Amino acid sequence: MNKSYSSEISDSYDDYPEVTQNDIDRAVFRIGLKPVSSHKQQISILLDVSLIEYFKARAGESDYQQLINDTLRRALEYENLEYTLRRVIREELHHR
């Protein structure tokens, strides 16, 4: 029996350097060779023409889609803030 094809298991570390947080921060997630942004996802959405015109006018030379995204994010944050404030007020009124 030829032992040239078998390998011994070694307890030593491999030849690869340790991965640091800096390495992770610089990493780019890819599908195939195309980088994928983990923060945004492209979608198709139907909006009223008047809404699109409004955001394009407000954005001016800037990206109107980014303005729509920012507006939706602020609405979500406001909704969470409003919910939290209402809960705190109810709790305070209940304790009195």
C-alpha angles and dihedrals in degrees: 000000000000113000095190090098097053122084132204120238110242126204092205122105119267123251095258119104120242115272111240131199088253089058091051092048091053094045119115118210111222138188105205102328096321116103113235121211111224092198102059137033126200114235139166115238132173113227131175112268089235090058092051091048090049094052093043090052092047092047095051106177092353127090108282091198090059088051090053089049092050091048092052091048091052090049090053092047091048091050091052091046092048091049092049093047092049091049093049092048091050091050092049092048090048092054092054 
